[in-house]
Each structure stands twice: as C-alpha cells, then as structure tokens.
Amino acid sequence: MHITNLAKYLVPAALLLAGCGSKDIGPSGGSGGGGSSIGSSSENVGSVISPWKQGMLDLHFINTTAGECTFIILPDGTQFLVDAAGAMTPTGGSSIINTEIRSRWDPRAEGVHYGKFIADYIKKCMKWTGNYDIDYALLTHFHNDHFGGVSSAVPVSDCSDTYKQQSFAYLMDTFKIGLLMDRGYPNYDYPFDMATKAVGNADNCSNYITAVKWHVSNKGLKAEMFKAGSADQIVLKHSPEKYPDCIIQNLVVNGELWTGSGTATVKRFPDKSKISGDGSNAADNCPNENSMSAAFRLSYGKFDAFLGGDLCYNGSSSLAWKDIETPTAQVCGKVEVLKADHHGVTKTHGCGADGGSAMKYFQPQVWVVNTWADTQPRPDKLTEVSNYLPLMDIFITNMAASTFNTVGATIASRIRGKDGHCLVRVDEGGGTFNVYMLADSDRSMKVQSISGPYKCK
C-alpha cells in the first residue's frame, strides 16, 4: 500500500496536511510521502466495483470519448444525470484532434451509439439501487460534447420522426425522467434564439429542443429552467429524512449568480436587449455558450463537490464580466472534488496568472478532468494548477500519451488515475471518500486503480 498525505487547502502558501491513504495506484500514480492511512478501501484492483449501498454517494464521471457525462447516485438512491456527451467530431477533424485517445478506444467505432453507451452504463448502476428512473437530468449548456451531435449517422427517434437520437434525446426516449433542467426552457431565447442563431450549432440545439418539447407534450415530461440560488430544485426523492445534510445548491446559470444568501441572485451578464454580436469574439457584448453553463455544489456531510459544465473566463480581458468562473468559485467555496471546468483547457481554473482566480476559492483535494480531445487537459494548465495546489490529486478519463509525456515526472506522479471511468464514492455520512478508475472499453467496470481514503473537512 502506498501512503500519502493530502490536504484541504487553506491558502496556497500554507497547506495543512491531513492523513490520507492511496492503495494500488497503478502505472500512472506515484507514491506519496509519509503519513498514516485513515482507513482503506474494501475494493481490489482487477475486481468489478462493488455495488452502491444506501448511505453512499456515488459520482460516476463516465468516459464516452465524446465529452462529459456524470451519473450521480445520492445517498437514498435518488439518481441525477448531468450532461450526455456525444460529440460527433470525426477523429482528427476540424480544430479538435482526438486521434490518440480514440485510437485506444471509441464506442462508436464498435458501432455503439454514444447515447446507448451511456444508457447501458446507467442501467448497471440502476441494478444497484433498484430505481430504474432518472429522477433529475441537467444539461449544463448547449454544446455537442454535453448533449450530443446530430449527423447523418444519428438515427431518427423511435418515438417521433421530428427529431433524431442525439445522445440526450436518446436518454429521454429510453428512461423516465422525473425533472429535466437546462439553461433555456421553455423559450430557449437567451442570448438569442438558440434553435436558429446558435453559431455552428443551431441544428443540434433545434433537435434537442424539439425532443424536449415533444416529450413534454406527449410523455408528460416535466421540464424547467435551472434555477440559480435554489437549494430545493434538486432534492432527495426517496428517504430525505435520513440524509438531511445532502444538499444540492444551484449556483449559477446564464450568468445569474447566487449571492450566498437565501435564494438571492445577481445578474452579471447583459440583458437580452443589450446583446450585440454572437459571443464568438472577445469584444462582443454577448456571453459565449460555455460561460452560460449551469453549475452547482453538491454537499453531503463534510464532503463538497463542484460541477460547473464549461464555465470559463474567456474574453474577460476585454469585458470583466466575462469572468464568470471566479465569482462562482468564490460563492461556492472550498470543495473536496472539483470536476474540471471546460475539460481543463485555457481560460479556466485561474490561479491568478492570467486573469482568473477560481482555484484560490475551490482548493480541491481531487481534480477530475473529463476529456475528449488529445490536448485536454492543456499541458500548461495542468502544470499551472498542479504547481498552485501541489498536494492535489488528478484523475483524467482520457489522456493522450503525447500530453502525458509533456508534463514532466513530478506532475505526472500527481495523475493518480487515467484512461477509464472515474468513480468518486463517498462513504456514509460524508466524512471520507475514495476515487476509483474503472475499465471502460470492455464494459466490465473492473477497478483499475484505487486512491484514498481522503478525509473531508
């Protein structure tokens, strides 16, 4: 067993160590120095991950090779889907190069639709809970690597010939969803009509919107706009009285940010009447799609996690309000687990060097990067963040060898797991958690590496 000391960071200059063990890290992990374990995982490398049990909190960062998808099982078995990746960008195509990571494995190359792959993974988790519904589903923003792309290869829905089985639409067709949330329902008109004017993305937006409205009209789907400032839009559905300290606090959407008091919010982005441009240029008085992401903090006991879609600070050097990541991090506060914003690329996870300061407030023990391109996370961002938080452990669902070989031995040793699904499993009560990398290409959910237990503060 490798033993390492980790910390819940107070300030970058004064890191306080807290006991934490790491077990069977595997080839991408490094051994930490000294300290004592606060416990150990009952899992074994090479064995199938054990089922979720009542009282546990599971966050499954699913590797689809096509973007982000997170499936969350709350302590009472309430199930929450965040995004449904399905970017149809061809290997090596356009500005996104994903030749290396997809040469390792790509479900579509095996003839498996991304939506179906997600559904199959979720169904395995549902066997643990006995709950075969998705209680909540959230689309953080309208990009293909979060809701799926539409192309000639995507079949028409079995429910209606008005839309195709884009990844998120496929899941609507496959599961009963208790509540669907996104940043635009019902009008989908901020900062402009998304179904007709989303630059390079109108067809995908239109297909998703059509699918949502068809299911609302024909299948009784309940849909709402994600509500910034709310702590009761997403709640435990089955035994809330058992876990009163499991809370999902909505933080921001469309630039409307929770103030940290009650349900009060402040709108940081311009009103629709003042929008100019389409957000593709830094000088446009219009937010880009990534910056409009919905974000929330998930708390359970002393455990906190932040999931924020593709929040960023692109364009903030021209217009200060375009840094939405930093004020969101400030109101969120410290977390144990940070899902990387925008796959860990430039203009995210600011450390004060180039305009943003998000990591000053988040200070996570664990950084999970859900990638779908060979240059994610960016080597310079990985280096910057690692140097700023030198005790933070890093987990990457897909990492090209060319990127891994760029970062150097010290930072590479902080990458405790890569190339698989990443499961963060919080123990009952929210005091400790472990991180597991699970096999992806063989669909087995076998444990590839174990890190932890980490102590929550």
ABEGO torsion letter per residue (X at the ends): XBBBBBBBBABAABBBBBBBBBBGAEAABBBBBEEBBAEBBABBBGBBBBBBBBGBBBBBBBBAGAEBBBBBBBAAGBBBBBEBBGBABBBGBEABBAAAAAAABBAAAAGBBAAAAAAAAAAAAAAAAGBABBABBBBABBBAAAAEBBBAABBBBAABAABBBBAAAAAAAABBBABBBBAAOAAGAOABBAAAABBGAAAAAAAAAAAAAAAAAAAGBBBBBBBBGBAAABBBAABAAABAABBBBBABBGGBBBAGBEABBBBABBBAAABBEAGABAABBBBBAAAABBBBBBBBEABBBBBAEABBABGAAABAAABAAAAAAAAAEBBABBBBBGGGBBGBGBAGAAGBAAAAAAGBABBBBBBABAAOBBAAAAAAAAAABAABBBBBABBBAAAAAAAEAAAAAABABBGEBBBBBBBBGGABBBBBBBBAAAGAGBBABBBOBBBBX
